[in-house]
């Protein structure tokens, strides 16, 4: 489904190497964790996938599509296939949980009927049915991240990309968020997650790609956090 | 499609209110520009009306010697009428000239008495020539001088031509009107540029305030139009408000100037404003919309790499 072919990213004309000859594949419905120290190239890798950043060398394929040859005007359509979750949630502060999720559907040009139907479903999936009218500042960190996940899945993407989704969360909230991501994966969506959290990786028992200095140093199908 | 438009309009108005102070500044600057556009339009009308009025008064009068034969005059009239530049040639016979003279000086005892003393009619017939354009008089005047040179010295026809006295006045007038029009267009262009720049910055500020929202929009795969639409609409709203404001400001001004222009130019600017309100509305509000949309589009393409 996703194929990185010998991808390198070099900043400042060779001074700083973010990615170096990265090659790997992700199959449909896989749950892949990418681990590594800060600056190992995890975030750069994800940015390549959503065409936020361009590789210096190599190609990134999404199904049969070369991600970086997509015309600028077509990028929004491509990004709709990918749901994104971030460490800092990126919720809109002046919108309620419901509106934050509905906003993603509005931006995709979905009808009001679809929004009325899908938003409650997405919020129910992340266990927030009781808090749909709360604003972000009235929610805990874990709840905010669950709203963000609901927003990422509401358009039924093929993949969820989660960049350090548990980075700002306490252990209980971390556990809940990971369980939700697992549930989404069980429902058939591919999940790619980056993390620092050893506990999360060890509890998951799924594929783990370990990166260091822009290179993949380990790729275990039922990996542990080893660094 | 309709849903998308509805959402865009909604977001555009929210953007307008959230940046109320900045919006106000943009609307005011636009109003000043549109006011100038409107004034140029009205002053242009005024100048044109007066120019038409004055041009209508301009003609070449060819005065014949009193002994000139009517058939020769008619011949000259026919040849003049054959010229493409000539719109109209009016023949005034000696008798008509005398009647007009008497009419004009009917309160002037002395002149009438002097005329009676003479017994004979001292006035010659004349031809009044009108051209379609002021610039064409020169050619006509030259044609008449040629006629005058070529005529038989023993049997003269043309006494004098009054073109060359009028010439200077006509040229001066044309030059003044041209200068005023050029000046107002230059002022208009400068203000239009200023408006575009200021609206551009206003929209840029609005973009800056909502940059977080924009990054989230991009994240969830919003189309470029979905992101840009509200900002463009915001610019259009500035334009509409500024246009309506301009028309409101112009109203008391033309109301006040109306009688004065009526007396001076024979053209009532207030009646023009009322009579052509639809046209003025279209031009002024239309310019506002174009200006606002243009500035927004420039700001977005420049500052929003979507």
Interface residues (C-beta under 8 A of the other chain):
Chain A: X73 X76 X77 X78 X79 X80 X82 X84 X90 X91 X92 X103 X104 X106 X107 X108 X109 X111 X112 X151 X155
Chain B: X3 X4 X7 X212 X213 X215 X216 X217 X218 X219 X220 X221 X222 X223 X224 X226
